[in-house]
Amino acid sequence: MSLLRPRALTAAVVTAASLFLPGVAHASSPSVQMEVCNNENSGSRQFELTGLNQNGVRVSSPTYSIQWRSCRLFADWWWKTGQRLEVRVRGLSLSQTDYFDIPQGARDGSSMRWWVN
């Protein structure tokens, strides 16, 4: 009968538990979450992100409303590093598309903040 040593058992438990931690990206490529901030002086605007997800598939996030001078994390949406992310913004009378370059060296599993004017 073979018994695991206490250290080996502890390492196995920690490794298994880390696979289920929330907020950690487990994907085929390094990826980040985006926090988008509305830099307008008044009112809210609608934001939608489009780009390659952590698996290299082109997807669009849901559209979220963000109040002026506020931020929102697009939680559970992971974007592949080293790409240009398209940000569609709709306001009261304006619709625009902006772009955010996610650096190739961005830390996997992190979040990045981006202020949109």
QUIZI-V563238 format. One record per residue. N is the residue number from 0. SS is DSSP state (alpha for helix, beta for strand, coil for the rest). NEAR is the number of other C-alpha atoms within 12 Angstrom. D_FIRST is the distance of its C-alpha to the first C-alpha in whole Angstrom. Layout:
# QUIZI-V563238
n=N ss=SS near=NEAR d_first=D_FIRST
n=N ss=SS near=NEAR d_first=D_FIRST
This chain:
# QUIZI-V563238
n=0 ss=coil near=3 d_first=0
n=1 ss=coil near=4 d_first=4
n=2 ss=coil near=8 d_first=7
n=3 ss=coil near=12 d_first=10
n=4 ss=coil near=10 d_first=13
n=5 ss=alpha near=10 d_first=16
n=6 ss=alpha near=11 d_first=18
n=7 ss=alpha near=12 d_first=16
n=8 ss=alpha near=13 d_first=16
n=9 ss=alpha near=13 d_first=19
n=10 ss=alpha near=14 d_first=20
n=11 ss=alpha near=15 d_first=19
n=12 ss=alpha near=15 d_first=20
n=13 ss=alpha near=14 d_first=24
n=14 ss=alpha near=13 d_first=24
n=15 ss=alpha near=12 d_first=23
n=16 ss=alpha near=13 d_first=26
n=17 ss=alpha near=15 d_first=28
n=18 ss=coil near=15 d_first=29
n=19 ss=coil near=13 d_first=30
n=20 ss=coil near=13 d_first=33
n=21 ss=coil near=12 d_first=36
n=22 ss=coil near=21 d_first=39
n=23 ss=coil near=24 d_first=37
n=24 ss=coil near=29 d_first=38
n=25 ss=coil near=24 d_first=35
n=26 ss=coil near=21 d_first=37
n=27 ss=coil near=17 d_first=38
n=28 ss=coil near=25 d_first=40
n=29 ss=coil near=30 d_first=41
n=30 ss=beta near=36 d_first=43
n=31 ss=beta near=41 d_first=45
n=32 ss=beta near=36 d_first=46
n=33 ss=beta near=38 d_first=50
n=34 ss=beta near=30 d_first=52
n=35 ss=beta near=39 d_first=56
n=36 ss=beta near=30 d_first=59
n=37 ss=beta near=31 d_first=62
n=38 ss=coil near=21 d_first=65
n=39 ss=coil near=23 d_first=68
n=40 ss=coil near=15 d_first=70
n=41 ss=coil near=15 d_first=70
n=42 ss=coil near=18 d_first=69
n=43 ss=beta near=25 d_first=65
n=44 ss=beta near=34 d_first=64
n=45 ss=beta near=32 d_first=62
n=46 ss=beta near=37 d_first=59
n=47 ss=beta near=33 d_first=57
n=48 ss=beta near=35 d_first=55
n=49 ss=beta near=30 d_first=54
n=50 ss=beta near=33 d_first=52
n=51 ss=beta near=30 d_first=49
n=52 ss=beta near=33 d_first=46
n=53 ss=coil near=28 d_first=43
n=54 ss=coil near=21 d_first=42
n=55 ss=coil near=19 d_first=45
n=56 ss=coil near=16 d_first=47
n=57 ss=beta near=19 d_first=51
n=58 ss=beta near=20 d_first=51
n=59 ss=beta near=22 d_first=53
n=60 ss=coil near=27 d_first=52
n=61 ss=coil near=17 d_first=54
n=62 ss=coil near=19 d_first=57
n=63 ss=beta near=27 d_first=57
n=64 ss=beta near=25 d_first=60
n=65 ss=beta near=29 d_first=60
n=66 ss=beta near=22 d_first=63
n=67 ss=coil near=22 d_first=65
n=68 ss=coil near=20 d_first=63
n=69 ss=beta near=24 d_first=60
n=70 ss=beta near=26 d_first=57
n=71 ss=beta near=29 d_first=54
n=72 ss=beta near=29 d_first=50
n=73 ss=coil near=30 d_first=50
n=74 ss=coil near=24 d_first=46
n=75 ss=coil near=23 d_first=44
n=76 ss=coil near=31 d_first=46
n=77 ss=coil near=41 d_first=44
n=78 ss=beta near=48 d_first=47
n=79 ss=beta near=39 d_first=46
n=80 ss=coil near=34 d_first=47
n=81 ss=coil near=24 d_first=50
n=82 ss=beta near=26 d_first=52
n=83 ss=beta near=21 d_first=55
n=84 ss=beta near=33 d_first=55
n=85 ss=beta near=27 d_first=58
n=86 ss=beta near=34 d_first=59
n=87 ss=beta near=29 d_first=61
n=88 ss=beta near=32 d_first=63
n=89 ss=beta near=25 d_first=66
n=90 ss=coil near=26 d_first=68
n=91 ss=coil near=14 d_first=71
n=92 ss=coil near=11 d_first=73
n=93 ss=coil near=14 d_first=71
n=94 ss=beta near=15 d_first=69
n=95 ss=beta near=19 d_first=67
n=96 ss=beta near=20 d_first=64
n=97 ss=beta near=22 d_first=63
n=98 ss=beta near=22 d_first=60
n=99 ss=beta near=26 d_first=57
n=100 ss=beta near=24 d_first=55
n=101 ss=beta near=31 d_first=52
n=102 ss=coil near=21 d_first=51
n=103 ss=coil near=17 d_first=48
n=104 ss=coil near=17 d_first=47
n=105 ss=coil near=22 d_first=46
n=106 ss=coil near=21 d_first=43
n=107 ss=coil near=27 d_first=41
n=108 ss=coil near=28 d_first=40
n=109 ss=coil near=28 d_first=43
n=110 ss=beta near=30 d_first=47
n=111 ss=beta near=29 d_first=50
n=112 ss=beta near=21 d_first=53
n=113 ss=beta near=28 d_first=56
n=114 ss=beta near=25 d_first=60
n=115 ss=beta near=33 d_first=62
n=116 ss=coil near=25 d_first=66
